[in-house]
Amino acid sequence: MPDGVAGQAGVAGQNARELAAEVLGVLSQAGQTLAVAESLTGGLVAAALTDVPGSSLVFRGGIVAYATELKAELLGVDAAMLAAHGPVYAPVAAAMAEGVRDKLGATVGAATTGVAGPGPQDGQPAGTVHIAVSVRSGGADEGDKTVVRTIALAGDRDQVRRLTVERVLGLLLGRLREECP
C-alpha cells in the first residue's frame, strides 16, 4: 500500500514524521507552542504534526486558508498586498505565519503558500513555494523574528505538496534550534 493510505502509520511520509517529532520535542523542551497556516499543503503540515503522539502538548492548531480572501479574513494578511501580488508571494507567507501565531495564541507560527500544479497560477510556475516561520520575541524591545524561504520544487502535485511539508518542518526545526539552543 502507498504511504498515507488509511490504516498506515499516518498521512505524511517518513521524513515528515521524523521532522515533526523532532520539532515537537524541541518545542516541548523549550516550553513553546506552535500554530500553522496552510494553503497549498491543505492541512498536511498539521496532519504530520498530529501523527506524533503527545503533539497536543505543544501544537495549538492550524488554519487552512486555501482561498485567497481567507488569507486576509482569517490570518490578517493585508488585502491590498494580496490584490497587488496574489497569494503566491514571499511576504504573504510571512504574514500568514505571523497571523496564525497571533490568532491561535502560539509562540511560533509556520506557513505554506505556493503553486502545487499541475499548471501555473497567477504567473507563477508549478513548484513555486514560499514557506515561513515566525517566532515571537522574548522582550518588548525585540521584534518578532520571521524567516521566509522561496523554493522551486520539481515533481507532480502530490510530490510538491509533500516536499513542501518536509521543507517547512525542516525550516521550523532549524529556527527552533537557533532560538531554543
C-alpha positions in Angstrom: 0.0 0.0 0.0 1.3 3.5 -0.7 2.3 5.7 2.2 -0.6 7.7 3.5 -3.4 5.2 2.8 -5.9 4.7 5.6 -4.6 2.2 8.1 -1.0 3.3 7.6 1.0 5.0 10.3 0.0 8.4 9.2 -0.7 10.7 6.3 2.8 12.2 6.0 5.9 10.5 4.6 8.6 9.1 6.9 10.8 12.1 6.6 8.0 14.4 7.6 7.0 12.3 10.6 10.6 12.2 11.8 11.0 16.0 11.4 7.6 16.6 13.1 8.7 14.5 16.1 11.9 16.5 16.3 10.1 19.8 16.0 7.6 18.9 18.7 10.4 17.6 21.0 12.3 20.9 20.7 9.1 22.9 21.3 8.2 20.9 24.4 11.7 21.2 25.9 11.6 25.0 25.3 8.1 25.4 26.6 7.0 26.8 23.3 3.8 26.3 21.3 3.1 26.1 17.5 0.3 27.0 15.1 0.4 26.5 11.3 -1.3 28.3 8.4 -1.5 26.3 5.2 -2.5 27.0 1.6 -1.1 24.6 -1.0 -0.4 21.9 1.6 -4.1 21.8 2.6 -3.6 20.6 6.2 -0.7 18.1 5.5 1.6 20.0 7.9 -0.9 19.8 10.7 -1.5 16.2 9.9 2.2 15.4 10.1 2.4 17.1 13.5 -0.7 15.4 14.9 0.6 12.0 13.7 3.1 12.3 16.6 1.7 11.0 20.0 1.7 13.8 22.5 1.6 16.6 19.9 -1.3 18.2 21.8 1.1 19.4 24.4 2.6 22.0 22.1 0.5 22.1 18.9 -2.2 24.7 19.2 -3.8 24.1 15.8 -3.9 25.2 12.2 -5.8 27.2 9.7 -6.2 26.0 6.1 -6.7 29.2 4.1 -6.9 27.9 0.6 -9.0 30.7 -0.9 -7.1 34.0 -1.3 -9.7 36.1 0.6 -9.5 33.7 3.6 -5.8 34.7 4.0 -7.0 38.2 4.7 -10.1 37.3 6.7 -8.7 34.6 8.9 -5.0 35.3 9.1 -4.9 39.1 8.8 -2.8 39.2 5.6 -3.1 42.6 4.0 -5.8 42.6 1.4 -4.1 45.2 -0.7 -0.9 43.1 -0.8 -3.0 40.1 -1.9 -4.7 42.2 -4.6 -1.4 43.5 -5.9 0.8 40.4 -5.8 -1.5 37.4 -5.3 -1.2 34.7 -2.7 2.0 33.2 -4.1 4.3 35.9 -2.7 7.0 35.6 0.0 5.6 38.5 2.2 2.2 36.7 2.1 3.9 33.6 3.6 5.5 35.8 6.3 2.1 37.4 7.1 0.4 34.0 7.3 3.0 32.7 9.8 2.7 35.8 11.9 -1.1 35.9 11.7 -1.7 32.2 12.6 0.8 32.5 15.5 -1.1 35.5 16.9 -4.7 34.3 16.1 -4.1 30.9 17.8 -2.0 32.2 20.7 1.2 30.3 19.9 4.8 31.4 20.3 5.7 30.0 16.9 3.9 30.1 13.6 4.7 28.4 10.3 3.1 28.8 6.9 3.0 27.4 3.4 1.8 29.1 0.2 2.6 28.3 -3.4 1.6 26.5 -6.6 1.3 22.7 -6.3 0.4 22.4 -10.0 0.0 20.9 -12.4 -0.2 24.3 -14.1 0.9 27.8 -13.3 -1.1 30.2 -11.1 -1.0 34.0 -11.2 2.0 33.9 -13.5 3.9 31.6 -11.1 5.1 28.2 -12.4 4.1 24.9 -10.6 6.5 24.1 -7.9 7.0 27.8 -6.7 6.6 27.7 -3.0 7.1 30.1 -0.1 7.4 28.9 3.4 7.8 30.9 6.6 8.4 30.6 10.3 7.7 33.3 12.8 9.0 33.2 16.4 7.6 35.6 19.0 10.3 37.7 20.5 11.1 37.4 24.2 11.3 41.1 25.0 9.4 44.3 24.3 12.5 45.9 22.6 12.9 42.9 20.2 10.9 42.5 17.1 9.3 39.2 16.1 11.6 37.0 14.1 10.2 35.8 10.8 12.1 33.9 8.2 10.8 33.2 4.7 12.3 30.9 2.1 11.3 30.7 -1.6 11.9 27.3 -3.2 11.4 25.8 -6.6 10.3 22.1 -6.3 10.1 19.6 -9.1 7.5 16.9 -9.3 3.8 16.3 -9.7 1.2 17.9 -7.5 1.5 15.3 -4.7 5.3 15.5 -4.7 5.3 19.3 -4.5 2.9 19.3 -1.6 4.7 16.5 0.4 8.1 18.1 -0.3 6.7 21.4 1.0 5.7 19.7 4.2 9.2 18.4 4.7 10.8 21.8 3.8 8.7 23.8 6.2 9.2 21.3 9.0 13.0 21.5 8.3 13.0 25.3 8.3 11.0 25.2 11.6 13.4 22.8 13.2 16.4 25.0 12.1 14.8 28.1 13.5 13.9 26.4 16.8 17.4 25.2 17.2 18.7 28.7 16.8 16.1 30.2 19.1 16.0 27.4 21.7 19.5 26.1 22.0 
